[in-house]
Amino acid sequence: MDRPWLRHYPPGVRRNLDYPPMRVTDFLLQAEARNPDGEALYFLGKIMTYKELGSCARRFAQALLALGVRKGDRVALMLPNLPQYVICYYGTLLAGAIAVQTNPMYAHHDLRHLLADSGAGTIVCLDLVYRRVAEVIRQVRPERIIVTGVGDFLPFPKNWLSSFSSRNPRPDYSREREEGRLYFLKKLLAAHEDRLPSADIDPREDVAVLQYTGGTTGLAKGVMLTHANLTANVLQCREWMQGGRKEDERILTVVPLFHVYGMTVCMNYGVSIGAALILLPKFDIQSMLRTIRAVRPTIFPGAPTLYTAIVHHPDIAKYDLTSIHSCISGSAPLSAELEERFERLTRGSIVEGYGLSEASPVTHVNPLNGRKAKGSIGIPWPDTDSRIVNDAGEEVPPGEIGELAVKGPQVMKGYWNQPEETAAVLKDGWLHTGDLAYMDPEGYFYIVDRKKDVILASGFNVYPREIEEVLYTHPAVLEAVVVGVPDAYRGETVKAFIVLKPGMKAGEAELGEFCRERLAAYKVPRIYEFRDSLPKSTVGKILRRVLAEEEKKRRQ
């Protein structure tokens, strides 16, 4: 197939890589062997070296094996960005088990479905969420519940203060303790020796992670990512991040590690180059800026909402961001204005990329050192093919909109226990993403929208992203998202939800006129709703689906 994007690869970036049969845990073991005293994790002033991280991971693996966990068993990790997450992730994989990525903010319904669907026999959770977890595990009944606290890996007095605040009121562990299925992470690590397990792993066949993603039925599907899938995406990332190979790199890790983006681009990639992960358990702009000033990160994977919060902070001039040399932005479109402002602050490079859980996740990124196309998700990574197809599965010419399909070593094995869903998206090795896109003649790809989000207004297809990009160019608009709402005459009417920049004003009439000058009449929003904030995912992606559901309920 023709691959016009290859001519835009930066110097030194190879088109094809070698993919040795590696396990994800090999990255940790290699980093520890190279630089045992190197900084691996930074959390609230506490530094953990690679030797300490490797030791804790091996101890956790031994603990799981002693508790009866065997190869292929599922271990749910329900933790925010803490040292415990990194320890338990690599420890689970060292034991030959499968890590089930679990959002600590999951409501009862979501958590119950995930545990039941995955068949997880073990869950590791934070004491802060134990009350919520207890209500679910008494229905699904995993065999082992392992609890940890925020302060477990902090020095005195931070550990004492954290423990006091997080366990007041103290969770009631009595029922699970009586049933003999309650354990505490800190005690497990202390009780088991630092010894490498001898798990027999086939990297190409054995699943390392179950990454749950939204399904067409409304229930999340477990994406099966093998060791080979994940290690391939890390090696591709290392090749693309030419400047990010030094062991003194510091990666600002505010993107959740339980999300596939944070897992690969922050944790697995960071560990593979022996970098220090600066762990932030939640997004708080003031805390993040103080951390940047104190620890001086060099790489900052994120989403436009994170970068937006930074550039619009009223005191941003007081903070020096020039230590940051590379940022990959994902989950949402990156506006040209935001890119320019952030690069002025950091003097580094920020580029938009694209990925999805089913591809470990990254498939496309703009070159960090090379031609960046405005509004584009960039070009395919090494050994990644990409094409635009019509409904019949036929490739369409450059400039024509169709469904984005990708192929590469990072593409999933399939969906957990869902062969029909797998067959619907994996066809002859090609992953059909469900995203509408087009490729320009130079080989740069542009996302138009999700197929399911297209609005049918007055008989025309309307792509929300096109309208949102126009709204983002208005000087008063901070955030914007567009949905279709039922209309008896037009089929659907375009509605825009708007968050204005602090201190700025703009009304419906002004925004309507602004859009009419730049869009065809049928694309112009007819309804505007101004809000203080918009619903977002854990990685800062604005949740159009939530707003669409709100509109649907409002009109019932």
C-alpha positions, 0 to 999 in steps of 0.5 A: 500500500502507498504510505505517503506519511513515511517521507515525513518521519524525522531524521533518525526515526526508523520505519521498521523496528525489531520486536523481541519476544519481551514481557512488559516486566522486562522493562522494569528488570532491565531498568533496575539492572542498569541503574538500581539507585536511579529514581523510579518514583516520586510521590509527595516528596518520597523517592523510590529507587528502581531497586526498591521498586523491583524488590516490592514488585517481586515481593508482591508477585510472591505474595499473590502466588502464596495466596493461590493466584496462578497464571492467567488469573485476573487481579483488579487494580483499583488505585489512583496514581500511587507507588502502590499502583506501579508495584502491584501492576508489575507484581501482578504481571511477574506472577503471570496474572492479568492486570484488570485496570479499574477506575477508583471512581467507578460506581457500583454498577460499573465495578460489579460488571467489571469484576463479574465480566473479568472473573477477577479473583483478587482486587487491590483497592485504596482504603478510601474507597473500601466502603464502596467496594465492600458493597460490590464484593459481597455480591461478586465475591472475589477470593482476595481483597488487598487494601492499601492506604495513601500513606503506606509508602510515605515517611513520617509524619506524612504517613501518619497525617495521611492515615489519620485523615483517610481512615476517619471514619475507619472502614469496617473490615470485620466481615471480610476479615472473618471470611479470611479474604482480607489482606493489607498490602504493606504486611504482604510485602513485608512477609514475602521474600524478594525473589523473581517468580518463574512464570512461563509467559508467551509474550505473543499469546498471553494477555497482560492487561484487560483494559475496559472500554465502552461497548455498543451495548452500553456495557464495557468490554475487556480489551485483551492486550498481550505482553507483545502488544504493550511492549511493541507500543512502548518500543514505538514510543521510544523510537518516536520520542528521540529526545526521551531516552536518557535516564534523567528524564522525569515524566509528569504523571497526572494522566491516570495509570489505570487508563491505557494512555497513562499506562503506556505513555507514562508508566511503561515507556518511562520505566523502559528508559529508566525515567522517574515518574512524578506521580500525582493522584489527581488533577489539581492545578495548584498542586501540579504547578508547585510540583513542576516548579519543585521537581522540574519534569521534562516530559508531560503527556496529557490532554488539552484540558490539562494544558488549557488549565495551565495556560489560563492560570492567573499566576502562570507567569510566576512558574517556570515551565521550561524544563518540559521539552516534550508533550504528547496530547491525546483524548481530544483535539488540540487547538492551534492557539493552545499549542502556540501558548503552551510552547511559548511557556515551555519552549518545548514541543507539544504535538497531538496524537491519537490512540484507542484502548484496542491499540495499546493505545497509540497509533498516530502522532505528529512529529516532535521534531518535524512538520506538525499539521494543524488540526491533525492527529499526525502520521502512523507510528513505525510498523503501523499501517492506516487507511480510510475505508467506506462502509463496504470496507474499501479504501477511499482516496485522500481527502474523502471521509470514511472510517479510520482503520489501523494495523500494527503489532500494538493492535489487541488480541480481541475482546474478553469473552466476546468473539462477535464483538471482536469479529465486528472490529477486527477484519483481516488484521485491520482494527476498525476504530469507529472514528470518521477521518480523512487522510490528506495527500501528504499522509497526515490524518484528521479525525472528523468524529465518531460515527455514532456522534454524527448529527443528521440536521436537515438531511445533512451529515454534521460533524460536531468536531468541525463546529467545535473547532470553530467555537474554540477560535472565539476569543472568549470560549474556553471549552465547547462541545456540540451534540444533536438534539431531536427536532421535529422539522430538521431531524436533529438540531445542533446544540452547543455547550460552552464554558467561557474563559474567566472574565470573558463574556459572550452571548448566544447572539454573538456566538451565533453570528461568529459561527454563521460567518464560518460555517454553512447554515445547517451546521450553525448551532441553534441552541447554546447552553453556558456552563461553569464546567463540562463533564470529563473523563479521567484523562480530561476528555470532554464527555459528549455522551453524558451531555447527549444523555442529559438532553435525551432525558430532558426531552422524554 
